[in-house]
Amino acid sequence: MSDETPFDQLPAEERLFRQRHSAAHVLAEAILEMFPEAKYAIGPPVENGFYYDFDLPRPLTPDDLGALEARMRVSVERNLPIRGEQIPKAQAREIFKDQPYKLELIDGIQDETVGYFRHGEFQDLCRGGHTETTGQLGAFTLDRVAGAYWRGDEKNAMLQRVYGLLFPTDEELEAFKVTREEAERRDHRRLGRELDLFHLDSIAPGSPFYHPKGAILYHALIDYMRELYREYGYDEVITPQLFSADLWKISGHYQNFRDDMFMFEADESEMGIKPMNCPGHCWFFKSGHYSYRDLPLRLAEFTRLHRFERSGVLHGMTRVRSFSQDDAHIYCTPEQFEREVHLFFEMSRRVYADLGLGEPRVKLATRPEKFVGEIPAWDASEKLLGEALTSAGYEYEIAPGEGAFYGPKVEFHVRDAIGRSWQLSTIQIDQAMPTSFGLQYVGADGEDHTPMMLHRAILGSLERFIGVYVEHTAGHFPLWLAPVQAVVVPIADRHVDYAHRVRSMLREKGLRVEVDESNERMGAKIRRAQLQRVPYMLVVGDREEEAEAAAVRDGTGADLGAMPVFQIIDRMVDERDSRAIYAGKPEA
C-alpha cells in the first residue's frame, strides 16, 4: 500500500496530512506502551494536528502527556519504517481480537480486505496516507485531553481524546501557539462578559442574552444596514415566525432541512418555527401581483430565526440556535441579474471598509451531491456567477460541491486580525423555490414569467458576526459602534455636577456618554475605562470647569491635552459620522 512518490517529493499539503496521520499512530503506540490494557479507537489528522481516542483504565493527567510525548520522541529517533498492506478481514479480526473498537470498524467495512499498517511492534487498522518512517513527523507536541463519545453518539462509551499539535517546523509550531494564545485573549465569550455585552446560559442553550451595551451594538449594526437598504432600494418586511409544515414542504426545507428545525404539533397539524426567511418571502411575493416594471423587488428582514443545532456543536455566539440575519432576497428578471450581483458586491465592499475588514478571498461554491433542479440549469447558474465575479474584477476559486441544495453561491471569506478566515457575505441563485412556489411576473410581452431569485447576506448571522468582530477588534470597536463612546471622569466630588453638564452637551449630539462617579482615584477610573474599551476619557477638574473644557485621553490612555467641550464634540461627531476605524486602539 506504500505510495510510489517519495515523501519529500509530495506536495506540502499532502506531506503535512501524512505527518499528522502518522503522528496519531505514534501516539497510539506510546499509549499502548504505557497502558498495555488500553483499547484504542480512531486517530485521524485534523486541522493544526491530530488526535486519537482511547478507552483507558484511568483518566490521563498533564504529567501523562509529558511522558507520552517523550515516548513518541523515542519512536521518532528510532526512525522506524511505516509499512502497510491490505489483509483479509478474518486476519484483521484475529490481529485485533482484543480491541473491540477495531472489531466494530472491521464489521462496518464493506470490502473483503482492510488496510493494515504497522511500525515496530505497533499495528493499526488504517486506510493509509503516512510518512515513510516515524522520523519524518515534523514538529509536534501533545496539547490536551478531552472527552469524546465513541462515534460521536452519546449512547456509546465516553473515551479519552488526546490532541496533538503538529507543523512542519518548530518555528511554525511556535507561531501557532502564539496565535492561539492571542485568540484565547480575544475569545468573544470571555470578552462578552468582561465588556458587559452578552452572555450565554444553559437555561437557554444556544440563545444569547444581550446586555444593554450588547443591545446597543446589535441595533447599531442593524441601523447601519438599514441605512444601506434605503440607499440601495430594499424594502423591509416582517413575516411570521411560525408556519404550517405545508410551507416547508413547498420550499423543500422539510425534505432537506427538517432535522435542523424546531417542529411541533398544534391544532392537529404540524408546524415549524422558521430557520430562514426565504420561504416566507416567496409566500409574500406569491400573494402579490407583479409586472416587470415592479422588479427588481428586494425584500429584507431582521426577525429572529431558530435552528436546532446539536448541543455538541454550539459555540458561544458563532454557533447558536437563536439568531437574526441581515437577510434579503431579490426577485429580478434575467436581464437585471448582473446589475443586482454587482450592487451586492459594491455594498459588501462598503461594509467591509466601514468595519475595518480587509479584502475578501472569494469562492464560487458549486452543485453538491444532494441538490434540486436540473444539471443544465445548475451549470448555467454557476457560469452566470463566475462571469459576474470576473466582470467585477474578482479573482475566485472553485469550492466543488459546497453550494446550497437549491443553488450555487458566491462566498466572501475575510481574515481577522490574527489571520483566521471567516465566511461572511454570500449571494446565491435559487434553482428551486421560484418554481416550487409558482412565482410569476408579467413580462413586457404580456406573458407570465418566473423571476430569478437571489439570496444574499453581508454580515450573515448577526450573532456570529458580533462574535467574530469582538475577536477581530479585541473589543476595541470604532467610535460609531462603541456602546459607550466616552466616559467623563471628575477628579473630585465637587466636579461631578460639571461632569454631568459635559455629558449632557455630548448627549445632545447623539453621543453615548457616561460619568464615573465612583470614589476611586482618577487613575483607577481611567484604567477601568480602558479595560472597558471606551474610546475617549474626558477628565474634568477646576481648570477644565473654569474653561468649559476637558482633558482628553484616548483608548490607549494617551493624553491628547485639554480641549474645549465644543471642540471635543466636533472631533467625536466627525469621527462617528465618517466611520473612522479603531479610534484609540492600542497596538496589538
C-alpha positions, 0 to 999 in steps of 0.5 A, a space after each residue: 500500500 506504500 505510495 510510489 512518490 517519495 515523501 519529500 517529493 509530495 506536495 506540502 499539503 499532502 506531506 503535512 496530512 501524512 505527518 499528522 496521520 502518522 503522528 496519531 499512530 505514534 501516539 497510539 503506540 506510546 499509549 499502548 506502551 504505557 497502558 498495555 490494557 488500553 483499547 484504542 479507537 480512531 486517530 485521524 489528522 485534523 486541522 493544526 494536528 491530530 488526535 486519537 481516542 482511547 478507552 483507558 483504565 484511568 483518566 490521563 493527567 498533564 504529567 501523562 502527556 509529558 511522558 507520552 510525548 517523550 515516548 513518541 520522541 523515542 519512536 521518532 529517533 528510532 526512525 522506524 519504517 511505516 509499512 502497510 498492506 491490505 489483509 483479509 478481514 478474518 486476519 484483521 479480526 484475529 490481529 485485533 481480537 482484543 480491541 473491540 473498537 477495531 472489531 466494530 470498524 472491521 464489521 462496518 467495512 464493506 470490502 473483503 480486505 482492510 488496510 493494515 499498517 504497522 511500525 515496530 511492534 505497533 499495528 493499526 487498522 488504517 486506510 493509509 496516507 503516512 510518512 515513510 518512517 516515524 522520523 519524518 513527523 515534523 514538529 509536534 507536541 501533545 496539547 490536551 485531553 478531552 472527552 469524546 463519545 465513541 462515534 460521536 453518539 452519546 449512547 456509546 462509551 465516553 473515551 479519552 481524546 488526546 490532541 496533538 499539535 503538529 507543523 512542519 517546523 518548530 518555528 511554525 509550531 511556535 507561531 501557532 501557539 502564539 496565535 492561539 494564545 492571542 485568540 484565547 485573549 480575544 475569545 468573544 465569550 470571555 470578552 462578552 462578559 468582561 465588556 458587559 455585552 452578552 452572555 450565554 446560559 444553559 437555561 437557554 442553550 444556544 440563545 444569547 442574552 444581550 446586555 444593554 451595551 450588547 443591545 446597543 451594538 446589535 441595533 447599531 449594526 442593524 441601523 447601519 444596514 438599514 441605512 444601506 437598504 434605503 440607499 440601495 432600494 430594499 424594502 423591509 418586511 416582517 413575516 411570521 415566525 411560525 408556519 404550517 409544515 405545508 410551507 416547508 414542504 413547498 420550499 423543500 426545507 422539510 425534505 432537506 432541512 427538517 432535522 435542523 428545525 424546531 417542529 411541533 404539533 398544534 391544532 392537529 397539524 404540524 408546524 415549524 418555527 422558521 430557520 430562514 426567511 426565504 420561504 416566507 418571502 416567496 409566500 409574500 411575493 406569491 400573494 402579490 401581483 407583479 409586472 416587470 416594471 415592479 422588479 427588481 423587488 428586494 425584500 429584507 428582514 431582521 426577525 429572529 430565526 431558530 435552528 436546532 443545532 446539536 448541543 455538541 456543536 454550539 459555540 458561544 455566539 458563532 454557533 447558536 440556535 437563536 439568531 437574526 440575519 441581515 437577510 434579503 432576497 431579490 426577485 429580478 428578471 434575467 436581464 437585471 441579474 448582473 446589475 443586482 450581483 454587482 450592487 451586492 458586491 459594491 455594498 459588501 465592499 462598503 461594509 467591509 471598509 466601514 468595519 475595518 475588514 480587509 479584502 475578501 478571498 472569494 469562492 464560487 461554491 458549486 452543485 453538491 451531491 444532494 441538490 434540486 433542479 436540473 444539471 443544465 440549469 445548475 451549470 448555467 447558474 454557476 457560469 452566470 456567477 463566475 462571469 459576474 465575479 470576473 466582470 467585477 474584477 474578482 479573482 475566485 476559486 472553485 469550492 466543488 460541491 459546497 453550494 446550497 441544495 437549491 443553488 450555487 453561491 458566491 462566498 466572501 471569506 475575510 481574515 481577522 486580525 490574527 489571520 483566521 478566515 471567516 465566511 461572511 457575505 454570500 449571494 446565491 441563485 435559487 434553482 428551486 423555490 421560484 418554481 416550487 412556489 409558482 412565482 410569476 411576473 408579467 413580462 413586457 410581452 404580456 406573458 407570465 414569467 418566473 423571476 430569478 431569485 437571489 439570496 444574499 447576506 453581508 454580515 450573515 448571522 448577526 450573532 456570529 458576526 458580533 462574535 467574530 468582530 469582538 475577536 477581530 477588534 479585541 473589543 476595541 470597536 470604532 467610535 460609531 459602534 462603541 456602546 459607550 463612546 466616552 466616559 467623563 471622569 471628575 477628579 473630585 466630588 465637587 466636579 461631578 455636577 460639571 461632569 454631568 453638564 459635559 455629558 449632557 452637551 455630548 448627549 445632545 449630539 447623539 453621543 453615548 456618554 457616561 460619568 464615573 462617579 465612583 470614589 476611586 482615584 482618577 487613575 483607577 477610573 481611567 484604567 477601568 475605562 480602558 479595560 472597558 474599551 471606551 474610546 475617549 476619557 474626558 477628565 474634568 477638574 477646576 481648570 477644565 470647569 473654569 474653561 468649559 473644557 476637558 482633558 482628553 485621553 484616548 483608548 490607549 490612555 494617551 493624553 491628547 491635552 485639554 480641549 474645549 467641550 465644543 471642540 471635543 464634540 466636533 472631533 467625536 461627531 466627525 469621527 462617528 459620522 465618517 466611520 473612522 476605524 479603531 479610534 484609540 486602539 492600542 497596538 496589538 
